[in-house]
Amino acid sequence: MEVDKIDEAASGNLPWVEKYRPQRLEDLISHEDILKTIQKFMNENRLPHLLFYGPPGTGKTSTILACAKQLYSAKEFGSMVLELNASDDRGIGIVREKVLNFASTRTIFNKGFKLIILDEADAMTKDAQNALRRVMEKFTANTRFCLICNYLTKIIPALQSRCTRFRFGPLGPDQMVPRINHVADAESLQITDDGMKAILELSNGDMRRSLNILQSTSMAHDLVSEDTVYTCTGQPKRKDIEDMLKWVLNDEFSVAYKKLESLKKERGVALQDILTEVHKYVHKIDFPTKVKIMILDKMADIEYRLAGGASEKIQTTALLSIFQRAKNSVAV
C-alpha cells in the first residue's frame, strides 16, 4: 500500500504519524463507507458541514486534510483552509474574530467554498459553540465547517443538527497490520509476529498510538518483538499479569503482597496499568457472577481512589484483599 510522503528533506526528523499521514482519500485504510459518501459529496460539489467523532487515532483529521488537499491546490490551500486545533484559544472571541473574518471574506481569484476545520471541537466553550452556529448559518454560501471531536455529547445539539455526522470507530487488526508493515518496510525494521501482536493489543485500534509505539521501540532496539515493545511502553506483560493472578488466588496474603511488590519494582509497572490488564482477565476466571461483580465494583473504587491521589501501596493491598475475599467466598 503506497503512501505519499512529505518532502524527503523535510521529513527526516518528523514523527512517523506525520511522515506517513495519508495525503489522498484513497490512501486511507478504513471506514470505506464514510469515504465513499464524502467522495460523492465532493464529486457533486455538494459538501455539507461535517462532524467527525470517535476515539483518537482513527483517521478523523487525516480524512478532512486529505479532502482539503483534493479540493485545493498547494497555492490555494493557505487562503482557502483555516485549521484551529486544541492548542489554539477557541473561546467566543476567536469565533467572533478569526473564524468570522475568515468565513465572511470571499476570494476573488479562487472559485468554490472555503473550509474551516475545528479540531478537538469538544474543547470549545458553550458560548463559543453558540456563537458558531450563527456563523455557520450565515456564511453557508461560501464556507463549509468540519468539526472534529472525541465525545459527541460535548457538542451542543444546535451544532449537531447543522452537520452531517460520521462516527469513526476503532480500527481492526486487518486494517492496521498492512499499514504497520508498510511503515516497517519503508524504515527497514525487523518486526516479529509477537511484536506485531503486542503493538495491536496496546494500541486498541488507535493507528497513531501504534505508529508511535513502533517508532519508539525501533529507536531503542534493533528488533521489534513482544519483549522490546512492552519494555519501551512500560506496560506489564501478559505473563506477568498471569503470574500475579496465580499469586493472589493461590498464595497467602503476605506472600502474594511481597511477590507483587517485587514485580512492580523489577518491571517498573504502575498499579493503574496492572488494574487495566487484570480487568481483561477477571471475566475469564471461573467465579460465580456475583463474585465477579464484586471484584469489578471494588476495582473501580481502587481506580477512582488512585485518580484522586491515594497511596499506591495501600491500594495495592486493597487489590489483593479483593481477590482474597473472592477466593474465601467461593471456598465457603
C-alpha angles and dihedrals in degrees: 000000000000121000124190110240126211114252107304095232092053096040099061096095098028121119109253092243087067098033091056099033108137113256098193134042092243090058092062113104104208148035094047093174091056092047092049091051093049091045089053091050090052095045091053092042090237101119109161128201106288134215117193117188137169143093121324120276097026098117105266098130092036090054097053093042089052088050091050092050089050093048098045135039121236090262094050096044097084095050098039103042128061116186121189120184136190089268089066123080105258102180124129091279093064092048092050094045118023100025094039093048092049094046096045098052118083122212116238100202102031122073126212131033133315122243125223115192116197106190119195088017091169087073091064117107119250090246091054091049091050091050090048095057092063092047090051092052096044099050102034089118094069107012137060125195129210116193117195122193144152096220119045092193090067091063113085115246091241090064093041091055091053094054138065104239126219124182117213108204126198114287121253124234091250089060097042101045097065092049094047090048090049092053091044091052092046091051094040094240129164109226125176127213092250089048090055090047091051092050091050092047094049096044096053094205094318108131093190092054092048092054092046090052090047093050096046092047093048091051092054100037138031092222125049103216135146092268095049093045093052091043092054097045095042091228119144115257120242091244091054091053092047090050090048092052090050090054096048093046099041110024130069117267098256093045092048091048093053092048093048093048090048090051092050092051096045095046098032091231124163122226089236090062091046090053092051093051096042089054089065091055098045091076090054096052114101097241128135113265093250091055092048090051090051092050094049092045093052092044089055089054091052092050090049092051092048090053088053092055101261121164110279092211093056092045090051090058089046090056091050091048091055092060093041089054091047091050092049094047091053092046091054 
